[in-house]
Amino acid sequence: MTITNGDARGLLSSNTEFLDHTKALEVLEKEYPERDGLDIETLLDSDKHGALTYNDFLILPGYIGFPASDVTLETPVTKRISLKTPLLSSPMDTVTEHNMAIHMALLGGLGVIHHNCSPEDQAEMVRKVKRYENGFILDPVVISPKTTVAEVRKLKATWGFGGFPVTEKGTLRSKLVGIVTSRDIQFHNNDDDEVTKVMSTDLITAPAGTTLAEANQVLRDSKKGKLPIVDSEGNLVSLLSRSDLTKNLHYPLASKLPHSKQLIAAAAIGTREADKERLKLLVDAGLDIVVLDSSQGNSVYQLEMLKWIKQNFPQIDVIAGNVVTREQAANLIAAGADGLRIGMGSGSACITQEVMAVGRPQALAVHRVASFAARFGVPCIADGGIQNVGHIVKGLAMGASTVMMGGLLAGTTESPGEYFVSNNGQLVKAYRGMGSIDAMEDKKAAGKSGKDSKASNAGTARYFSEKDRVLVAQGVSGSVVDRGSVTKFVPYLIAGIQHSLQDIGVRSIKELHDGVYNKTIRFEMRSGSAQAEGNVHGLHSYEKKLYS
């Protein structure tokens, strides 16, 4: 059957008078002054719709006039520090230790190191992040001529790199006599030999005062792995590493402080008196951002700790929280918070809303707090409830500058813990909420240092449960499916965010925030049927492969 133009018109309406197609935009402007969809305030009107979370709505598309690669994701995480990508890993002991923190920073985000360990162990993790990538390494690990090959092997295992300058006294600002590298000891059989038997003495150095650009060029030309910087008397003053040049090429988005070229290090602490001593160790290790880790941030403990930190360590940026209301946020902002975490009970391993009857659906919570905090220049982190790229974008659309992920990253290679095979044959990793009984009872809080008196349990401290006779769980323990390395998974998330913002018609997170604020970006509610329609349906079987 062939449908003619006249038939097609009849299918639309026998009473329709068709207009000149060139007037479509003119008719739209005159007869439909209200844009399609809902503005943010109408969407989140809880009197009409109830409190919403991410699955309850969609963002309507805009006009695409640029490639996705043009979308920039630079965004503030605190008042003073910005990241190239809006992605943070959560301070959970099954998510972020130094390996995750290093790779999140290399990929343009930020990893927040958990505090369910001794202060010494946590400080050591911060130190590893700060040493990983540098311009000039101002405090290199230096060894003496008496150091044995066995000791060098242990240093390599501890620090994750194998090149060490050798000086007469085994200290910085002592006369440089050689360098020992992994290559020097790789096939050496006698671990008791001193490094003088294997170290390289044919050294290329640069004088103190050499600029970073000049030193990098010397390093390129020398084809050596390390470039020692020495003073006029041959004393070692700093070091430059070839591996850092390679990292700069492979990780152009890396989160670094401009004056030092080191990766940004962030770590969580509690709000007890002992955490002040913990923070001192973290600051000495090079900490840049401290996260006050409480499930309910509007407490006298956090307010006093926040004020104390701002008074004693003004150079450290403080992220406070967690909060879900403007009233909670106002107290922390007034006390000097440089950033806020938003979310209570929305994490995949969290049961606070169910057990305590306290919390707030995440989309509404993020918008209410972020729109208020923005008036004071305080960036907000949407913490919890992130299951996919779409949730990340929705969290940003609600006003967050960044999002924090726990379960989404827990199954990656860089998260702590070992893989195991589940009963159905899948490769998985353990994952638990910090409010789970397992986390609150975990004795590993004593750490490897053996200094139990200084150890704290992040689970009990986070939920104010240290003195409770009966522990009430606010989280669960479980497992998550293997997601591979974050070096592949995070770039997938970044590309997904860029394509989503392209569909919306904005080139940056700031444009997204501006469009939501001025109501040019619109939303639509989703019924249960609409949610089902928007997911995979009607197939006998399928493979959900998200990236390659």
C-alpha positions in Angstrom: 0.0 0.0 0.0 1.3 3.4 -1.0 0.5 6.4 1.1 0.2 9.7 -0.8 1.0 13.1 0.6 -2.7 13.8 1.0 -3.3 10.5 2.8 -0.4 11.3 5.2 -2.0 14.6 6.0 -5.3 12.9 6.6 -3.7 10.5 9.0 -2.6 13.5 11.2 -6.0 15.2 11.3 -8.8 15.9 8.8 -9.2 19.4 10.4 -5.5 20.4 10.3 -4.6 23.5 8.3 -0.9 23.0 7.4 1.5 26.0 7.7 4.5 26.9 5.7 7.3 24.7 7.1 9.7 27.7 7.2 7.6 29.2 9.9 8.2 26.3 12.4 10.6 28.3 14.6 8.4 31.4 14.5 5.3 29.4 15.5 7.3 27.7 18.3 8.4 31.0 19.7 4.9 32.7 19.5 2.5 29.9 20.3 4.7 27.7 22.7 6.5 30.2 24.9 6.9 27.6 27.6 9.7 25.2 26.8 9.1 21.5 26.8 9.6 19.7 30.1 10.0 20.9 33.6 12.4 23.4 35.2 14.4 22.2 38.1 12.2 23.7 40.8 9.0 22.2 39.3 10.7 18.9 38.9 11.8 18.8 42.5 8.5 20.1 44.0 8.1 17.5 46.6 4.5 18.5 47.4 3.6 17.5 43.8 6.0 14.6 43.1 7.5 13.5 46.4 11.2 13.6 46.9 13.1 12.3 43.9 16.3 10.4 43.2 18.3 9.8 40.0 16.1 7.1 38.4 12.9 9.2 38.8 13.7 11.7 36.0 15.5 12.4 32.7 17.2 15.5 31.3 15.8 16.6 28.0 18.1 16.9 25.0 19.3 20.2 23.6 21.1 21.2 20.4 24.3 19.6 19.3 26.6 22.1 17.6 30.1 20.7 18.7 31.9 17.4 19.0 31.9 15.6 22.3 35.7 16.1 22.5 35.1 19.8 22.9 33.3 19.2 26.3 35.6 20.2 29.1 35.0 18.7 32.6 37.3 20.9 34.7 35.5 21.6 38.0 36.3 22.8 41.6 36.5 20.2 44.4 37.2 22.9 47.0 37.3 26.7 47.0 41.0 26.6 46.0 41.5 23.4 44.1 40.1 22.3 40.8 40.2 18.9 39.0 40.2 18.1 35.3 37.4 15.5 35.8 34.5 15.5 38.3 35.3 12.0 39.7 36.2 11.0 43.3 36.7 7.6 44.9 35.2 7.2 48.4 37.2 6.9 51.6 36.2 3.2 52.2 38.6 0.5 53.1 37.5 -1.6 50.1 37.8 1.3 47.7 40.6 3.7 48.3 44.2 3.2 49.4 47.3 4.7 47.8 47.0 2.6 44.5 43.5 3.9 43.8 44.4 7.4 45.0 47.4 7.5 42.6 45.5 6.3 39.6 42.4 8.5 40.2 44.7 11.5 40.4 46.6 10.5 37.2 43.3 10.2 35.4 42.2 13.7 36.5 40.1 12.9 39.5 40.8 12.4 43.2 41.0 9.4 45.5 40.3 10.0 49.2 42.3 7.6 51.3 40.3 5.8 54.1 41.2 6.0 57.8 40.3 2.5 58.9 44.0 2.0 59.7 46.6 3.4 62.0 47.7 7.0 61.5 51.2 5.9 60.5 49.8 3.6 57.8 47.5 6.3 56.4 50.4 8.8 56.4 52.5 6.4 54.5 49.8 6.0 51.9 49.6 9.8 51.5 53.4 9.9 51.2 53.3 7.4 48.3 50.8 9.5 46.4 52.9 12.6 46.8 56.1 10.8 45.7 54.6 9.1 42.7 54.8 12.0 40.3 56.8 15.1 40.6 58.7 17.8 38.9 61.8 18.1 41.0 61.8 15.5 43.7 62.8 17.6 46.7 62.9 14.7 49.2 64.1 11.6 47.4 64.8 8.4 49.1 68.6 8.5 49.6 70.7 5.5 50.7 74.3 5.2 51.9 77.2 3.2 50.5 76.7 0.7 53.3 73.2 -0.2 52.2 72.9 -3.8 51.0 71.3 -5.2 47.9 68.7 -6.9 50.1 67.8 -3.6 51.7 67.4 -2.0 48.2 65.0 -4.7 47.2 62.9 -4.0 50.3 62.9 -0.3 49.5 61.7 -1.0 46.0 58.8 -3.1 47.4 57.9 -0.4 49.9 58.0 2.6 47.6 57.1 1.1 44.3 60.1 2.4 42.4 63.7 1.1 42.3 66.1 4.0 41.6 67.9 5.4 44.6 70.7 8.0 44.7 73.7 7.0 46.9 75.5 9.7 48.9 78.4 9.6 51.3 76.2 10.1 54.4 73.1 8.5 53.1 71.2 11.8 53.3 70.2 14.7 51.1 72.8 17.5 50.8 75.6 14.9 51.1 78.2 14.2 48.3 76.6 12.1 45.5 78.7 8.9 44.8 76.3 6.9 42.6 72.9 5.7 41.7 71.5 2.1 42.1 68.5 1.1 40.0 66.4 -2.0 39.5 68.5 -3.0 36.5 71.6 -3.0 38.7 70.3 -5.5 41.2 68.0 -7.5 39.0 70.4 -10.4 38.4 72.7 -9.9 41.3 72.9 -13.0 43.4 74.4 -11.9 46.7 71.9 -9.9 48.7 74.5 -9.2 51.3 76.7 -7.1 49.0 76.8 -3.4 49.5 75.4 -1.2 46.8 78.9 0.1 45.9 79.4 -3.2 44.1 76.5 -2.7 41.8 75.7 1.0 41.6 76.3 3.2 38.6 79.0 5.8 39.0 79.0 7.2 35.4 76.5 9.9 36.3 75.0 12.8 34.3 73.9 15.6 36.7 72.6 19.1 36.4 73.6 22.1 38.6 71.3 23.6 41.3 69.3 26.4 39.8 68.5 24.5 36.6 64.9 25.1 35.6 62.4 22.2 35.2 62.3 22.7 31.5 66.1 22.7 31.2 66.4 19.6 33.5 63.8 17.7 31.4 65.8 18.4 28.3 69.0 17.1 29.9 67.1 14.0 31.0 65.8 13.4 27.5 69.2 13.8 25.9 71.0 11.7 28.5 68.7 8.6 28.0 69.2 8.0 31.8 66.4 7.1 34.2 67.3 9.7 36.8 68.9 13.1 36.8 70.5 14.2 40.1 70.6 17.9 40.8 73.8 18.8 42.7 75.2 22.0 44.2 78.7 23.4 43.4 80.3 20.9 45.8 78.7 17.9 44.3 76.1 17.5 47.1 72.7 16.1 46.1 69.9 18.6 46.4 67.1 17.1 44.4 66.2 14.5 41.7 64.3 14.3 38.4 62.9 11.0 37.1 62.4 9.9 33.5 59.2 8.0 34.5 57.6 11.3 35.4 58.2 12.6 31.9 56.4 9.5 30.5 53.5 10.0 33.0 53.1 13.5 31.8 52.6 12.2 28.2 50.2 9.4 29.1 48.2 11.3 31.8 47.7 14.9 30.6 44.7 15.4 32.9 46.6 14.5 36.0 45.4 16.3 39.2 48.5 18.2 40.3 49.3 21.3 42.3 50.9 23.8 39.8 53.7 24.9 42.1 55.0 21.5 42.9 53.9 19.2 40.0 53.0 16.6 42.6 49.7 14.7 42.6 47.0 16.0 44.8 46.6 13.9 47.9 43.4 13.7 49.9 42.6 11.6 53.0 39.7 11.2 55.5 39.8 11.5 59.2 37.3 11.3 62.0 36.2 14.1 64.4 37.7 12.8 67.7 40.5 14.3 69.7 42.9 11.6 68.5 42.3 12.6 64.9 44.2 15.8 65.5 47.4 13.8 66.0 46.5 11.8 62.9 46.1 14.9 60.8 49.5 16.2 61.9 51.1 13.1 60.5 49.1 13.4 57.3 50.1 17.0 56.8 53.8 16.1 57.4 53.4 13.5 54.7 52.2 16.1 52.2 48.4 16.1 52.5 46.5 18.7 50.4 42.8 18.0 51.2 41.3 16.5 54.4 37.8 15.0 54.4 35.9 15.0 57.7 34.3 11.6 57.5 30.9 11.5 59.3 27.6 10.0 58.3 25.9 13.1 59.8 28.2 16.1 59.5 26.1 18.6 61.5 27.6 17.8 64.9 29.4 19.7 67.5 32.4 17.3 67.0 32.7 18.2 63.3 32.2 21.9 63.8 34.9 22.0 66.5 37.3 19.9 64.4 36.7 22.1 61.3 37.4 25.3 63.2 40.6 23.8 64.8 41.9 22.7 61.4 41.3 26.1 59.8 43.1 27.7 62.7 46.1 25.3 62.9 46.5 24.2 59.2 45.2 27.1 57.1 47.0 25.7 54.0 44.9 22.5 54.1 41.5 22.5 52.3 38.7 20.9 54.4 35.7 19.0 52.9 33.0 18.6 55.5 29.9 16.5 55.7 27.9 14.5 55.1 24.8 16.7 54.8 21.4 16.6 53.0 19.8 19.9 54.2 20.5 23.6 53.9 20.4 23.9 57.7 23.2 21.3 58.1 25.2 22.9 55.3 24.9 26.4 56.8 26.6 25.4 60.0 29.6 23.9 58.2 29.9 26.7 55.7 29.9 29.2 58.6 32.7 27.2 60.3 34.9 27.5 57.2 34.3 24.4 55.1 36.0 24.6 51.7 33.7 21.9 50.2 30.8 19.7 51.2 29.8 16.1 50.8 26.1 15.5 50.1 24.4 12.2 50.8 22.9 10.2 53.6 21.8 6.6 53.1 22.0 6.6 49.3 25.2 4.5 49.0 24.9 1.0 47.5 26.1 -0.6 50.7 24.3 1.8 53.1 21.1 1.0 55.0 20.9 4.2 57.1 17.5 5.3 55.6 16.1 1.9 56.3 17.4 1.3 59.8 17.5 4.9 61.2 14.6 6.4 59.2 16.9 9.4 58.6 18.3 10.7 55.3 16.9 12.1 52.0 16.6 11.0 48.4 19.8 12.0 46.7 18.7 14.1 43.8 16.6 16.4 46.0 19.3 16.5 48.6 22.0 17.5 46.1 20.0 20.3 44.6 18.8 21.8 47.8 22.3 21.8 49.4 24.4 22.7 46.3 22.2 25.6 45.3 22.6 27.0 48.8 26.3 26.4 49.0 26.9 28.0 45.6 25.9 31.3 47.0 29.0 31.1 49.2 31.4 29.7 46.6 31.5 26.3 48.3 31.7 23.4 45.8 29.7 20.2 46.6 30.3 16.5 46.1 27.3 14.3 45.3 28.3 11.3 47.4 26.3 8.0 47.0 23.8 6.5 44.7 26.0 6.5 41.6 25.4 3.4 39.5 26.3 4.5 36.0 27.3 7.5 33.7 23.7 8.8 33.7 23.7 9.1 37.5 26.9 11.0 37.4 25.5 13.5 34.9 22.2 13.8 36.9 24.2 14.5 40.1 26.1 17.3 38.3 22.9 18.7 36.9 21.5 18.9 40.4 24.3 21.3 41.2 27.2 19.2 42.4 30.7 20.1 41.1 31.9 16.5 41.5 30.6 13.0 42.3 32.0 10.4 44.7 31.8 6.7 43.9 32.2 3.7 46.1 30.7 0.5 44.7 31.2 1.6 41.2 35.0 1.5 41.7 35.2 -1.3 44.3 35.5 -4.0 41.7 38.5 -2.4 39.9 42.1 -3.7 39.9 43.3 -0.7 41.9 40.8 -1.1 44.8 42.2 -2.9 47.9 41.6 -6.6 48.4 41.9 -9.8 46.4 39.6 -11.2 43.7 37.8 -14.4 44.2 35.3 -16.5 42.2 31.7 -16.4 43.4 29.3 -19.4 43.5 28.0 -18.6 40.0 31.5 -18.5 38.6 32.0 -14.7 38.3 35.2 -12.9 39.3 34.3 -10.6 42.2 35.9 -8.5 44.9 34.7 -7.9 48.5 32.9 -4.6 49.2 31.4 -3.3 52.4 29.8 -0.2 53.7 31.8 1.6 56.5 28.7 1.2 58.7 28.6 -2.6 58.3 29.3 -4.8 61.3 32.4 -6.1 59.5 33.9 -2.7 59.1 33.0 -1.5 62.6 34.5 -4.7 64.2 37.6 -4.9 61.9 40.7 -5.1 64.0 42.9 -4.1 61.1 42.4 -0.5 62.4 45.4 -1.2 64.6 47.4 -1.2 61.4 50.8 -2.6 60.6 52.6 -0.3 63.0 51.4 -2.1 66.1 50.7 1.2 67.8 47.1 0.2 68.9 46.7 3.2 71.1 46.7 5.5 68.2 44.5 3.3 66.0 40.9 4.1 65.3 38.1 2.3 63.7 36.6 4.4 60.9 33.3 2.6 61.0 32.5 3.2 64.6 33.9 6.8 64.5 31.9 7.7 61.4 28.6 6.6 63.0 29.5 7.8 66.6 29.4 4.2 67.9 32.7 3.8 69.7 31.1 3.5 73.2 28.1 1.5 72.1 27.6 -1.8 73.8 25.6 -3.0 70.9 26.7 -2.1 67.4 23.8 -1.1 65.1 24.7 -1.7 61.5 24.1 1.1 59.0 25.7 -0.7 56.1 26.1 -4.2 54.6 29.0 -6.4 53.4 28.9 -8.0 49.9 30.8 -8.3 46.7 31.0 -6.5 43.4 31.8 -7.9 39.9 35.3 -7.3 38.4 35.4 -4.1 36.4 39.0 -4.3 35.2 41.4 -1.4 35.7 40.4 2.2 36.4 42.8 3.1 33.7 40.2 1.9 31.3 37.0 2.3 33.4 37.5 5.9 34.3 38.2 7.0 30.7 34.9 5.3 29.8 33.1 7.3 32.5 34.8 10.5 31.2 33.8 9.9 27.6 30.3 9.0 28.7 29.9 12.3 30.6 31.2 14.3 27.6 28.7 12.6 25.2 25.9 13.2 27.7 26.7 16.9 28.0 26.9 17.1 24.2 23.4 15.6 24.0 22.2 18.2 26.5 23.9 20.9 24.4 26.5 22.3 26.9 30.2 22.4 26.6 31.1 22.3 30.3 29.9 21.6 33.8 29.6 25.3 34.4 27.3 25.7 31.3 25.3 22.8 32.7 24.8 24.5 36.0 24.0 27.8 34.3 21.5 26.2 32.1 19.7 24.5 35.0 19.7 27.7 37.0 18.3 29.9 34.1 15.8 27.1 33.3 16.9 26.5 29.7 17.8 22.9 30.6 14.7 21.0 31.2 13.7 17.7 32.9 11.0 15.1 32.7 9.5 12.8 35.3 9.7 9.0 34.7 7.0 6.6 35.7 7.9 3.0 36.5 6.9 2.0 33.0 9.1 4.7 31.5 12.1 3.5 33.5 11.5 -0.1 32.2 11.2 1.3 28.7 14.5 3.2 29.1 16.4 0.0 30.0 17.0 -3.2 28.0 13.7 -5.0 27.3 12.1 -7.5 25.0 15.3 -9.5 24.3 15.7 -13.2 24.8 19.3 -12.7 25.9 21.9 -10.0 25.6 25.4 -9.0 26.7 25.8 -5.6 28.4 29.3 -4.6 27.4 29.8 -0.9 28.3 33.3 -0.2 26.9 36.3 -1.8 25.2 
